[in-house]
Amino acid sequence: METNALIKLAELHTAFTGGSEATISNKITTNARLFDRLREDKGCTVTTFNNAMRWFDEHWPADLAWPADVPRPSSKGKAA
């Protein structure tokens, strides 16, 4: 479980969409501090990690490349 991947996804997503990490965190966990906690090395549960990865996978902008160094949970964005 690579929590730095979640931070990277949050940073890229918010920079591209203009949204906020707190809003994404609320949608994933109902707690606005997920990404703050990860930056503080407080971690998260496996369920939260999986929910966050699924959320990013399902809400990733089509015109934003998924980072090559972060495994994507689905086949979205891969060549058919």
Biopython code that builds the backbone (N, CA, C, O; Angstrom):
import numpy as np
from Bio.PDB.StructureBuilder import StructureBuilder

atoms = [
    (1, "MET", "N", (0.864, -1.176, 0.000)),
    (1, "MET", "CA", (0.000, 0.000, 0.000)),
    (1, "MET", "C", (0.903, 1.229, 0.000)),
    (1, "MET", "O", (1.590, 1.508, 0.983)),
    (2, "GLU", "N", (0.894, 1.942, -1.090)),
    (2, "GLU", "CA", (1.747, 3.116, -1.264)),
    (2, "GLU", "C", (0.912, 4.382, -1.103)),
    (2, "GLU", "O", (0.289, 4.849, -2.056)),
    (3, "THR", "N", (0.905, 4.936, 0.115)),
    (3, "THR", "CA", (0.074, 6.113, 0.364)),
    (3, "THR", "C", (0.572, 7.349, -0.386)),
    (3, "THR", "O", (-0.201, 8.272, -0.642)),
    (4, "ASN", "N", (1.863, 7.370, -0.739)),
    (4, "ASN", "CA", (2.357, 8.500, -1.536)),
    (4, "ASN", "C", (1.669, 8.561, -2.890)),
    (4, "ASN", "O", (1.553, 9.636, -3.479)),
    (5, "ALA", "N", (1.213, 7.418, -3.387)),
    (5, "ALA", "CA", (0.474, 7.399, -4.651)),
    (5, "ALA", "C", (-0.831, 8.179, -4.511)),
    (5, "ALA", "O", (-1.231, 8.894, -5.429)),
    (6, "LEU", "N", (-1.489, 8.042, -3.369)),
    (6, "LEU", "CA", (-2.738, 8.783, -3.150)),
    (6, "LEU", "C", (-2.477, 10.287, -3.121)),
    (6, "LEU", "O", (-3.243, 11.068, -3.685)),
    (7, "ILE", "N", (-1.403, 10.680, -2.467)),
    (7, "ILE", "CA", (-1.058, 12.104, -2.415)),
    (7, "ILE", "C", (-0.784, 12.626, -3.823)),
    (7, "ILE", "O", (-1.242, 13.709, -4.189)),
    (8, "LYS", "N", (-0.044, 11.860, -4.602)),
    (8, "LYS", "CA", (0.278, 12.254, -5.977)),
    (8, "LYS", "C", (-0.995, 12.401, -6.809)),
    (8, "LYS", "O", (-1.165, 13.383, -7.530)),
    (9, "LEU", "N", (-1.886, 11.412, -6.701)),
    (9, "LEU", "CA", (-3.141, 11.475, -7.451)),
    (9, "LEU", "C", (-3.960, 12.693, -7.032)),
    (9, "LEU", "O", (-4.531, 13.379, -7.880)),
    (10, "ALA", "N", (-4.020, 12.961, -5.743)),
    (10, "ALA", "CA", (-4.783, 14.117, -5.245)),
    (10, "ALA", "C", (-4.194, 15.420, -5.773)),
    (10, "ALA", "O", (-4.932, 16.308, -6.198)),
    (11, "GLU", "N", (-2.876, 15.536, -5.748)),
    (11, "GLU", "CA", (-2.235, 16.760, -6.230)),
    (11, "GLU", "C", (-2.476, 16.973, -7.720)),
    (11, "GLU", "O", (-2.804, 18.079, -8.149)),
    (12, "LEU", "N", (-2.315, 15.919, -8.503)),
    (12, "LEU", "CA", (-2.523, 16.038, -9.945)),
    (12, "LEU", "C", (-3.981, 16.355, -10.275)),
    (12, "LEU", "O", (-4.270, 17.221, -11.102)),
    (13, "HIS", "N", (-4.888, 15.644, -9.620)),
    (13, "HIS", "CA", (-6.321, 15.826, -9.885)),
    (13, "HIS", "C", (-6.757, 17.247, -9.550)),
    (13, "HIS", "O", (-7.434, 17.898, -10.346)),
    (14, "THR", "N", (-6.373, 17.723, -8.382)),
    (14, "THR", "CA", (-6.808, 19.069, -7.975)),
    (14, "THR", "C", (-6.147, 20.157, -8.811)),
    (14, "THR", "O", (-6.778, 21.167, -9.123)),
    (15, "ALA", "N", (-4.889, 19.962, -9.174)),
    (15, "ALA", "CA", (-4.217, 20.958, -10.021)),
    (15, "ALA", "C", (-4.896, 21.049, -11.385)),
    (15, "ALA", "O", (-4.999, 22.132, -11.962)),
    (16, "PHE", "N", (-5.356, 19.914, -11.893)),
    (16, "PHE", "CA", (-5.982, 19.884, -13.211)),
    (16, "PHE", "C", (-7.423, 20.381, -13.180)),
    (16, "PHE", "O", (-7.855, 21.106, -14.076)),
    (17, "THR", "N", (-8.165, 19.988, -12.144)),
    (17, "THR", "CA", (-9.596, 20.319, -12.098)),
    (17, "THR", "C", (-9.912, 21.598, -11.337)),
    (17, "THR", "O", (-10.994, 22.165, -11.491)),
    (18, "GLY", "N", (-8.973, 22.053, -10.519)),
    (18, "GLY", "CA", (-9.228, 23.231, -9.706)),
    (18, "GLY", "C", (-10.018, 22.912, -8.446)),
    (18, "GLY", "O", (-10.434, 23.823, -7.730)),
    (19, "GLY", "N", (-10.225, 21.652, -8.172)),
    (19, "GLY", "CA", (-10.942, 21.243, -6.961)),
    (19, "GLY", "C", (-10.031, 21.290, -5.745)),
    (19, "GLY", "O", (-8.902, 21.778, -5.814)),
    (20, "SER", "N", (-10.535, 20.780, -4.640)),
    (20, "SER", "CA", (-9.721, 20.761, -3.425)),
    (20, "SER", "C", (-9.542, 19.338, -2.917)),
    (20, "SER", "O", (-10.401, 18.478, -3.109)),
    (21, "GLU", "N", (-8.407, 19.112, -2.265)),
    (21, "GLU", "CA", (-8.146, 17.809, -1.666)),
    (21, "GLU", "C", (-9.158, 17.497, -0.567)),
    (21, "GLU", "O", (-9.557, 16.345, -0.397)),
    (22, "ALA", "N", (-9.567, 18.509, 0.171)),
    (22, "ALA", "CA", (-10.542, 18.292, 1.247)),
    (22, "ALA", "C", (-11.869, 17.780, 0.691)),
    (22, "ALA", "O", (-12.499, 16.906, 1.286)),
    (23, "THR", "N", (-12.288, 18.318, -0.440)),
    (23, "THR", "CA", (-13.535, 17.868, -1.061)),
    (23, "THR", "C", (-13.420, 16.419, -1.512)),
    (23, "THR", "O", (-14.327, 15.618, -1.285)),
    (24, "ILE", "N", (-12.300, 16.082, -2.155)),
    (24, "ILE", "CA", (-12.090, 14.691, -2.577)),
    (24, "ILE", "C", (-12.070, 13.780, -1.357)),
    (24, "ILE", "O", (-12.702, 12.724, -1.352)),
    (25, "SER", "N", (-11.351, 14.188, -0.340)),
    (25, "SER", "CA", (-11.258, 13.394, 0.888)),
    (25, "SER", "C", (-12.639, 13.154, 1.501)),
    (25, "SER", "O", (-12.940, 12.047, 1.947)),
    (26, "ASN", "N", (-13.473, 14.191, 1.520)),
    (26, "ASN", "CA", (-14.840, 14.044, 2.035)),
    (26, "ASN", "C", (-15.644, 13.037, 1.225)),
    (26, "ASN", "O", (-16.437, 12.278, 1.782)),
    (27, "LYS", "N", (-15.441, 13.031, -0.077)),
    (27, "LYS", "CA", (-16.175, 12.093, -0.933)),
    (27, "LYS", "C", (-15.715, 10.653, -0.709)),
    (27, "LYS", "O", (-16.504, 9.718, -0.843)),
    (28, "ILE", "N", (-14.458, 10.481, -0.374)),
    (28, "ILE", "CA", (-13.896, 9.142, -0.164)),
    (28, "ILE", "C", (-14.180, 8.639, 1.245)),
    (28, "ILE", "O", (-14.569, 7.485, 1.423)),
    (29, "THR", "N", (-13.990, 9.492, 2.245)),
    (29, "THR", "CA", (-13.994, 9.036, 3.636)),
    (29, "THR", "C", (-14.957, 9.770, 4.559)),
    (29, "THR", "O", (-15.106, 9.373, 5.715)),
    (30, "THR", "N", (-15.604, 10.807, 4.099)),
    (30, "THR", "CA", (-16.391, 11.733, 4.933)),
    (30, "THR", "C", (-15.513, 12.425, 5.974)),
    (30, "THR", "O", (-16.004, 12.858, 7.016)),
    (31, "ASN", "N", (-14.214, 12.527, 5.690)),
    (31, "ASN", "CA", (-13.275, 13.224, 6.559)),
    (31, "ASN", "C", (-12.354, 14.039, 5.658)),
    (31, "ASN", "O", (-11.656, 13.475, 4.816)),
    (32, "ALA", "N", (-12.346, 15.336, 5.824)),
    (32, "ALA", "CA", (-11.601, 16.224, 4.933)),
    (32, "ALA", "C", (-10.086, 16.152, 5.119)),
    (32, "ALA", "O", (-9.345, 16.773, 4.357)),
    (33, "ARG", "N", (-9.622, 15.416, 6.103)),
    (33, "ARG", "CA", (-8.190, 15.431, 6.415)),
    (33, "ARG", "C", (-7.387, 14.229, 5.906)),
    (33, "ARG", "O", (-6.234, 14.067, 6.305)),
    (34, "LEU", "N", (-7.940, 13.402, 5.061)),
    (34, "LEU", "CA", (-7.216, 12.210, 4.618)),
    (34, "LEU", "C", (-5.826, 12.545, 4.090)),
    (34, "LEU", "O", (-4.843, 11.962, 4.547)),
    (35, "PHE", "N", (-5.722, 13.454, 3.156)),
    (35, "PHE", "CA", (-4.429, 13.737, 2.528)),
    (35, "PHE", "C", (-3.487, 14.457, 3.482)),
    (35, "PHE", "O", (-2.273, 14.273, 3.403)),
    (36, "ASP", "N", (-4.030, 15.277, 4.389)),
    (36, "ASP", "CA", (-3.203, 15.886, 5.436)),
    (36, "ASP", "C", (-2.615, 14.796, 6.329)),
    (36, "ASP", "O", (-1.431, 14.829, 6.665)),
    (37, "ARG", "N", (-3.445, 13.839, 6.706)),
    (37, "ARG", "CA", (-2.983, 12.740, 7.565)),
    (37, "ARG", "C", (-1.909, 11.910, 6.866)),
    (37, "ARG", "O", (-0.940, 11.490, 7.498)),
    (38, "LEU", "N", (-2.073, 11.676, 5.588)),
    (38, "LEU", "CA", (-1.065, 10.908, 4.849)),
    (38, "LEU", "C", (0.262, 11.664, 4.802)),
    (38, "LEU", "O", (1.327, 11.060, 4.935)),
    (39, "ARG", "N", (0.202, 12.964, 4.616)),
    (39, "ARG", "CA", (1.432, 13.778, 4.602)),
    (39, "ARG", "C", (2.105, 13.795, 5.970)),
    (39, "ARG", "O", (3.318, 13.980, 6.066)),
    (40, "GLU", "N", (1.321, 13.602, 7.026)),
    (40, "GLU", "CA", (1.853, 13.552, 8.391)),
    (40, "GLU", "C", (2.292, 12.138, 8.766)),
    (40, "GLU", "O", (2.593, 11.869, 9.929)),
    (41, "ASP", "N", (2.331, 11.239, 7.793)),
    (41, "ASP", "CA", (2.711, 9.829, 7.991)),
    (41, "ASP", "C", (1.821, 9.107, 8.997)),
    (41, "ASP", "O", (2.282, 8.226, 9.723)),
    (42, "LYS", "N", (0.541, 9.486, 9.037)),
    (42, "LYS", "CA", (-0.402, 8.819, 9.937)),
    (42, "LYS", "C", (-1.112, 7.659, 9.253)),
    (42, "LYS", "O", (-1.825, 6.895, 9.903)),
    (43, "GLY", "N", (-0.921, 7.525, 7.947)),
    (43, "GLY", "CA", (-1.461, 6.390, 7.220)),
    (43, "GLY", "C", (-2.973, 6.370, 7.119)),
    (43, "GLY", "O", (-3.662, 7.328, 7.468)),
    (44, "CYS", "N", (-3.469, 5.227, 6.622)),
    (44, "CYS", "CA", (-4.900, 4.993, 6.481)),
    (44, "CYS", "C", (-5.122, 3.492, 6.434)),
    (44, "CYS", "O", (-4.171, 2.720, 6.308)),
    (45, "THR", "N", (-6.358, 3.088, 6.534)),
    (45, "THR", "CA", (-6.659, 1.663, 6.468)),
    (45, "THR", "C", (-6.574, 1.185, 5.023)),
    (45, "THR", "O", (-6.595, 1.988, 4.090)),
    (46, "VAL", "N", (-6.478, -0.115, 4.851)),
    (46, "VAL", "CA", (-6.455, -0.693, 3.505)),
    (46, "VAL", "C", (-7.771, -0.383, 2.799)),
    (46, "VAL", "O", (-7.781, -0.104, 1.600)),
    (47, "THR", "N", (-8.866, -0.429, 3.524)),
    (47, "THR", "CA", (-10.173, -0.124, 2.928)),
    (47, "THR", "C", (-10.207, 1.312, 2.417)),
    (47, "THR", "O", (-10.685, 1.564, 1.311)),
    (48, "THR", "N", (-9.707, 2.248, 3.208)),
    (48, "THR", "CA", (-9.673, 3.648, 2.778)),
    (48, "THR", "C", (-8.776, 3.812, 1.558)),
    (48, "THR", "O", (-9.133, 4.515, 0.613)),
    (49, "PHE", "N", (-7.619, 3.167, 1.576)),
    (49, "PHE", "CA", (-6.714, 3.228, 0.427)),
    (49, "PHE", "C", (-7.406, 2.710, -0.828)),
    (49, "PHE", "O", (-7.363, 3.355, -1.875)),
    (50, "ASN", "N", (-8.039, 1.549, -0.722)),
    (50, "ASN", "CA", (-8.725, 0.959, -1.880)),
    (50, "ASN", "C", (-9.882, 1.823, -2.352)),
    (50, "ASN", "O", (-10.095, 1.973, -3.555)),
    (51, "ASN", "N", (-10.634, 2.394, -1.411)),
    (51, "ASN", "CA", (-11.734, 3.294, -1.780)),
    (51, "ASN", "C", (-11.208, 4.534, -2.500)),
    (51, "ASN", "O", (-11.811, 5.000, -3.467)),
    (52, "ALA", "N", (-10.089, 5.062, -2.026)),
    (52, "ALA", "CA", (-9.499, 6.249, -2.654)),
    (52, "ALA", "C", (-9.006, 5.923, -4.062)),
    (52, "ALA", "O", (-9.238, 6.695, -4.992)),
    (53, "MET", "N", (-8.337, 4.799, -4.223)),
    (53, "MET", "CA", (-7.855, 4.417, -5.548)),
    (53, "MET", "C", (-9.025, 4.214, -6.505)),
    (53, "MET", "O", (-8.955, 4.617, -7.666)),
    (54, "ARG", "N", (-10.083, 3.601, -6.031)),
    (54, "ARG", "CA", (-11.279, 3.382, -6.857)),
    (54, "ARG", "C", (-11.903, 4.726, -7.234)),
    (54, "ARG", "O", (-12.308, 4.922, -8.379)),
    (55, "TRP", "N", (-11.983, 5.662, -6.265)),
    (55, "TRP", "CA", (-12.561, 6.979, -6.542)),
    (55, "TRP", "C", (-11.750, 7.683, -7.630)),
    (55, "TRP", "O", (-12.315, 8.200, -8.594)),
    (56, "PHE", "N", (-10.423, 7.701, -7.473)),
    (56, "PHE", "CA", (-9.595, 8.360, -8.491)),
    (56, "PHE", "C", (-9.757, 7.690, -9.846)),
    (56, "PHE", "O", (-9.853, 8.369, -10.869)),
    (57, "ASP", "N", (-9.787, 6.375, -9.861)),
    (57, "ASP", "CA", (-9.951, 5.645, -11.116)),
    (57, "ASP", "C", (-11.256, 6.023, -11.805)),
    (57, "ASP", "O", (-11.280, 6.221, -13.020)),
    (58, "GLU", "N", (-12.326, 6.124, -11.053)),
    (58, "GLU", "CA", (-13.649, 6.413, -11.609)),
    (58, "GLU", "C", (-13.840, 7.884, -11.956)),
    (58, "GLU", "O", (-14.674, 8.211, -12.800)),
    (59, "HIS", "N", (-13.090, 8.769, -11.327)),
    (59, "HIS", "CA", (-13.284, 10.215, -11.526)),
    (59, "HIS", "C", (-12.092, 10.902, -12.187)),
    (59, "HIS", "O", (-11.998, 12.130, -12.196)),
    (60, "TRP", "N", (-11.189, 10.105, -12.735)),
    (60, "TRP", "CA", (-10.000, 10.692, -13.362)),
    (60, "TRP", "C", (-10.387, 11.359, -14.681)),
    (60, "TRP", "O", (-11.050, 10.734, -15.508)),
    (61, "PRO", "N", (-9.984, 12.623, -14.898)),
    (61, "PRO", "CA", (-10.319, 13.308, -16.148)),
    (61, "PRO", "C", (-9.753, 12.567, -17.363)),
    (61, "PRO", "O", (-8.599, 12.138, -17.360)),
    (62, "ALA", "N", (-10.565, 12.426, -18.376)),
    (62, "ALA", "CA", (-10.169, 11.685, -19.578)),
    (62, "ALA", "C", (-8.967, 12.325, -20.275)),
    (62, "ALA", "O", (-8.171, 11.629, -20.905)),
    (63, "ASP", "N", (-8.835, 13.640, -20.164)),
    (63, "ASP", "CA", (-7.747, 14.328, -20.845)),
    (63, "ASP", "C", (-6.538, 14.587, -19.945)),
    (63, "ASP", "O", (-5.700, 15.429, -20.266)),
    (64, "LEU", "N", (-6.442, 13.877, -18.831)),
    (64, "LEU", "CA", (-5.290, 13.952, -17.933)),
    (64, "LEU", "C", (-4.674, 12.565, -17.865)),
    (64, "LEU", "O", (-5.351, 11.597, -17.517)),
    (65, "ALA", "N", (-3.398, 12.465, -18.194)),
    (65, "ALA", "CA", (-2.719, 11.166, -18.171)),
    (65, "ALA", "C", (-2.598, 10.669, -16.732)),
    (65, "ALA", "O", (-2.204, 11.411, -15.832)),
    (66, "TRP", "N", (-2.945, 9.404, -16.540)),
    (66, "TRP", "CA", (-2.741, 8.756, -15.235)),
    (66, "TRP", "C", (-1.230, 8.597, -15.056)),
    (66, "TRP", "O", (-0.556, 8.194, -16.004)),
    (67, "PRO", "N", (-0.674, 8.895, -13.887)),
    (67, "PRO", "CA", (0.777, 8.801, -13.711)),
    (67, "PRO", "C", (1.290, 7.378, -13.959)),
    (67, "PRO", "O", (0.737, 6.406, -13.444)),
    (68, "ALA", "N", (2.339, 7.279, -14.744)),
    (68, "ALA", "CA", (2.879, 5.974, -15.133)),
    (68, "ALA", "C", (3.405, 5.169, -13.953)),
    (68, "ALA", "O", (3.424, 3.939, -14.005)),
    (69, "ASP", "N", (3.833, 5.845, -12.890)),
    (69, "ASP", "CA", (4.412, 5.135, -11.752)),
    (69, "ASP", "C", (3.381, 4.743, -10.686)),
    (69, "ASP", "O", (3.744, 4.256, -9.616)),
    (70, "VAL", "N", (2.105, 4.957, -10.984)),
    (70, "VAL", "CA", (1.023, 4.568, -10.063)),
    (70, "VAL", "C", (0.156, 3.535, -10.765)),
    (70, "VAL", "O", (-0.490, 3.849, -11.765)),
    (71, "PRO", "N", (0.131, 2.295, -10.254)),
    (71, "PRO", "CA", (-0.723, 1.280, -10.879)),
    (71, "PRO", "C", (-2.188, 1.686, -10.818)),
    (71, "PRO", "O", (-2.693, 2.065, -9.761)),
    (72, "ARG", "N", (-2.865, 1.603, -11.957)),
    (72, "ARG", "CA", (-4.280, 1.970, -12.020)),
    (72, "ARG", "C", (-5.132, 0.740, -11.720)),
    (72, "ARG", "O", (-4.883, -0.330, -12.275)),
    (73, "PRO", "N", (-6.130, 0.875, -10.853)),
    (73, "PRO", "CA", (-6.938, -0.286, -10.465)),
    (73, "PRO", "C", (-7.730, -0.921, -11.600)),
    (73, "PRO", "O", (-8.031, -2.113, -11.544)),
    (74, "SER", "N", (-8.075, -0.150, -12.629)),
    (74, "SER", "CA", (-8.857, -0.707, -13.728)),
    (74, "SER", "C", (-8.046, -0.629, -15.013)),
    (74, "SER", "O", (-6.880, -0.234, -15.008)),
    (75, "SER", "N", (-8.668, -1.003, -16.083)),
    (75, "SER", "CA", (-8.001, -0.931, -17.377)),
    (75, "SER", "C", (-8.278, 0.389, -18.087)),
    (75, "SER", "O", (-7.886, 0.554, -19.242)),
    (76, "LYS", "N", (-8.950, 1.340, -17.417)),
    (76, "LYS", "CA", (-9.210, 2.641, -18.047)),
    (76, "LYS", "C", (-7.896, 3.283, -18.446)),
    (76, "LYS", "O", (-6.906, 3.227, -17.717)),
    (77, "GLY", "N", (-7.910, 3.878, -19.592)),
    (77, "GLY", "CA", (-6.723, 4.577, -20.050)),
    (77, "GLY", "C", (-5.695, 3.696, -20.727)),
    (77, "GLY", "O", (-4.737, 4.197, -21.315)),
    (78, "LYS", "N", (-5.886, 2.380, -20.650)),
    (78, "LYS", "CA", (-4.960, 1.466, -21.315)),
    (78, "LYS", "C", (-5.446, 1.213, -22.732)),
    (78, "LYS", "O", (-6.644, 1.235, -23.013)),
    (79, "ALA", "N", (-4.508, 0.978, -23.595)),
    (79, "ALA", "CA", (-4.871, 0.676, -24.991)),
    (79, "ALA", "C", (-5.665, -0.603, -25.053)),
    (79, "ALA", "O", (-5.352, -1.570, -24.359)),
    (80, "ALA", "N", (-6.690, -0.615, -25.878)),
    (80, "ALA", "CA", (-7.539, -1.800, -25.996)),
    (80, "ALA", "C", (-6.909, -2.835, -26.882)),
    (80, "ALA", "O", (-7.488, -3.900, -27.095)),
]
sb = StructureBuilder()
sb.init_structure("model")
sb.init_model(0)
sb.init_chain("A")
sb.init_seg("    ")
for serial, (resi, resn, name, xyz) in enumerate(atoms, 1):
    if name == "N":
        sb.init_residue(resn, " ", resi, " ")
    sb.init_atom(name, np.array(xyz, "f"), 0.0, 1.0, " ", f" {name:<3s}", serial, name[0])
structure = sb.get_structure()
